[in-house]
Amino acid sequence: MNKTIMITGANAGIGKEAARQLAMLKDTEKIYLACRSKAKAIAAMKDLETETGKQIFKIVEMDVSDIQSVRDSISSIEPIDALIMNAGGNGSKTPKKITRDGVTQIFATNSLGHMVLLDELLKTNRLRKVALYAGSEAARGIPMMGIKRPNLKTSSIEEFASICDGTYFNKHTPVTDLYALVKYTTAMCLMATARKYPNIRIITMSPGGTIGTEIATESPIVIKAIWKMMVPIMYSLGLMHKVGVAAKRYVDGISNESYKSGVFYASKNRMPVGDVVDQSVFMKELKNIIFQDNAYKAIHRFIK
Ligand SMILES: NC(=O)c1ccc[n+]([C@@H]2O[C@H](COP(=O)([O-])OP(=O)(O)OC[C@H]3O[C@@H](n4cnc5c(N)ncnc54)[C@H](OP(=O)(O)O)[C@@H]3O)[C@@H](O)[C@H]2O)c1
């Protein structure tokens, strides 16, 4: 059982709902809400206290798109049992902009800070049991939603590094393709991390296509409009699910040891709903240890 849990991006959407569901489990003693906005974190904490009747939430101010912010915010964190790396999305209105750490904003938001957070916790023995990263079915492609399957030429360190710093893409590449490759590269990196720390369970779990979150709020206007139009239609066709179902995937992932370390779990179906399975069933390259190590080395080039 996980007594102490940290969730990044816990003030909204799936992260906030996961905090609510975890607080209702009898063994949970403390939940760190790691958020970039203190005001939003306080508002979320008040909601969660009211909804659960529990006062077990603690705020950690953390911008996961900034390495220094991650390092500063966890310097005084006590050991935790479980980490849910949930913060993410399209990386604001300028997803291709380069951050001061040398990666695209979308890569920084979904990946770089989380890799720093996980590394620091592992290196200092402050993660006792399990880490879960919010993946996405986009990482294996969702043709019906116009998201291409990642198709790397060499899967070399250079190629993965070009996904991190954006040189892999051109100015016309849709943000959905960037998002898919960021989630794919991170899942591969985490498989390498899982091999380095065999006593900790490290998994990637897609929450699935989810209605009612704020994922497109800060997106470029076209994406925002398409998302707003598509989501209700897809939900009515049973091709997306509610936030409670999505958060339950996280809760199951960290609580149930049958979810194996070093695996990327996402929907069994073509569309992002329903049961989850090991995605290497669909993508043999996920099992390639050299590719995993290359993704790990590429990301760690940007961690100084
Ligand atoms: N919704 C879907 O259909 C879907 C499908 C597959 C995967 N996912 C993944 O699931 C995760 C949660 O998505 P969601 O739909 O719940 O989105 P959401 O409602 O937009 O919530 C995202 C959370 O991440 C936080 N966040 C964003 N950038 C951050 C940063 N730099 N530092 C710290 N926190 C940051 C947001 O904080 P602010 O309020 O401050 O922006 C918010 O709390 C994401 O990783 C997403 O990629 C979602």
PDBQT file of the ligand as one rigid body, heavy atoms in Angstrom, charges set to zero:
ROOT
HETATM    1  N1  LIG A 401      -7.046  14.254 -21.578  1.00  0.00    +0.000 N 
HETATM    2  C1  LIG A 401      -6.696  13.261 -22.369  1.00  0.00    +0.000 C 
HETATM    3  O1  LIG A 401      -7.485  12.839 -23.233  1.00  0.00    +0.000 OA
HETATM    4  C2  LIG A 401      -5.359  12.598 -22.197  1.00  0.00    +0.000 A 
HETATM    5  C3  LIG A 401      -5.085  11.458 -22.962  1.00  0.00    +0.000 A 
HETATM    6  C4  LIG A 401      -3.859  10.811 -22.817  1.00  0.00    +0.000 A 
HETATM    7  C5  LIG A 401      -2.917  11.342 -21.962  1.00  0.00    +0.000 A 
HETATM    8  N2  LIG A 401      -3.194  12.473 -21.240  1.00  0.00    +0.000 N 
HETATM    9  C6  LIG A 401      -2.162  12.972 -20.321  1.00  0.00    +0.000 C 
HETATM   10  O2  LIG A 401      -2.701  13.028 -19.017  1.00  0.00    +0.000 OA
HETATM   11  C7  LIG A 401      -2.064  14.063 -18.275  1.00  0.00    +0.000 C 
HETATM   12  C8  LIG A 401      -3.110  14.952 -17.612  1.00  0.00    +0.000 C 
HETATM   13  O3  LIG A 401      -3.886  15.559 -18.633  1.00  0.00    +0.000 OA
HETATM   14  P1  LIG A 401      -5.297  16.251 -18.364  1.00  0.00    +0.000 P 
HETATM   15  O4  LIG A 401      -6.141  15.901 -19.514  1.00  0.00    +0.000 OA
HETATM   16  O5  LIG A 401      -5.751  16.018 -16.982  1.00  0.00    +0.000 OA
HETATM   17  O6  LIG A 401      -4.880  17.787 -18.560  1.00  0.00    +0.000 OA
HETATM   18  P2  LIG A 401      -5.243  19.115 -17.705  1.00  0.00    +0.000 P 
HETATM   19  O7  LIG A 401      -6.636  19.088 -17.222  1.00  0.00    +0.000 OA
HETATM   20  O8  LIG A 401      -4.796  20.239 -18.576  1.00  0.00    +0.000 OA
HETATM   21  O9  LIG A 401      -4.274  19.007 -16.457  1.00  0.00    +0.000 OA
HETATM   22  C9  LIG A 401      -2.893  19.143 -16.635  1.00  0.00    +0.000 C 
HETATM   23  C10 LIG A 401      -2.257  19.491 -15.316  1.00  0.00    +0.000 C 
HETATM   24  O10 LIG A 401      -0.849  19.618 -15.550  1.00  0.00    +0.000 OA
HETATM   25  C11 LIG A 401      -0.442  20.869 -15.035  1.00  0.00    +0.000 C 
HETATM   26  N3  LIG A 401       0.722  21.397 -15.728  1.00  0.00    +0.000 N 
HETATM   27  C12 LIG A 401       0.859  21.716 -17.040  1.00  0.00    +0.000 A 
HETATM   28  N4  LIG A 401       2.089  22.199 -17.259  1.00  0.00    +0.000 NA
HETATM   29  C13 LIG A 401       2.737  22.184 -16.061  1.00  0.00    +0.000 A 
HETATM   30  C14 LIG A 401       4.028  22.566 -15.630  1.00  0.00    +0.000 A 
HETATM   31  N5  LIG A 401       4.930  23.095 -16.485  1.00  0.00    +0.000 N 
HETATM   32  N6  LIG A 401       4.374  22.394 -14.333  1.00  0.00    +0.000 NA
HETATM   33  C15 LIG A 401       3.477  21.872 -13.451  1.00  0.00    +0.000 A 
HETATM   34  N7  LIG A 401       2.232  21.519 -13.779  1.00  0.00    +0.000 NA
HETATM   35  C16 LIG A 401       1.866  21.675 -15.080  1.00  0.00    +0.000 A 
HETATM   36  C17 LIG A 401      -1.644  21.783 -15.207  1.00  0.00    +0.000 C 
HETATM   37  O11 LIG A 401      -1.483  22.921 -14.371  1.00  0.00    +0.000 OA
HETATM   38  P3  LIG A 401      -2.089  24.371 -14.768  1.00  0.00    +0.000 P 
HETATM   39  O12 LIG A 401      -3.515  24.340 -14.269  1.00  0.00    +0.000 OA
HETATM   40  O13 LIG A 401      -1.233  25.318 -14.021  1.00  0.00    +0.000 OA
HETATM   41  O14 LIG A 401      -2.009  24.505 -16.244  1.00  0.00    +0.000 OA
HETATM   42  C18 LIG A 401      -2.739  20.843 -14.759  1.00  0.00    +0.000 C 
HETATM   43  O15 LIG A 401      -2.776  20.758 -13.359  1.00  0.00    +0.000 OA
HETATM   44  C19 LIG A 401      -1.148  14.798 -19.267  1.00  0.00    +0.000 C 
HETATM   45  O16 LIG A 401       0.173  14.338 -19.113  1.00  0.00    +0.000 OA
HETATM   46  C20 LIG A 401      -1.698  14.395 -20.618  1.00  0.00    +0.000 C 
HETATM   47  O17 LIG A 401      -0.704  14.444 -21.622  1.00  0.00    +0.000 OA
HETATM   48  C21 LIG A 401      -4.399  13.097 -21.335  1.00  0.00    +0.000 A 
ENDROOT
TORSDOF 0
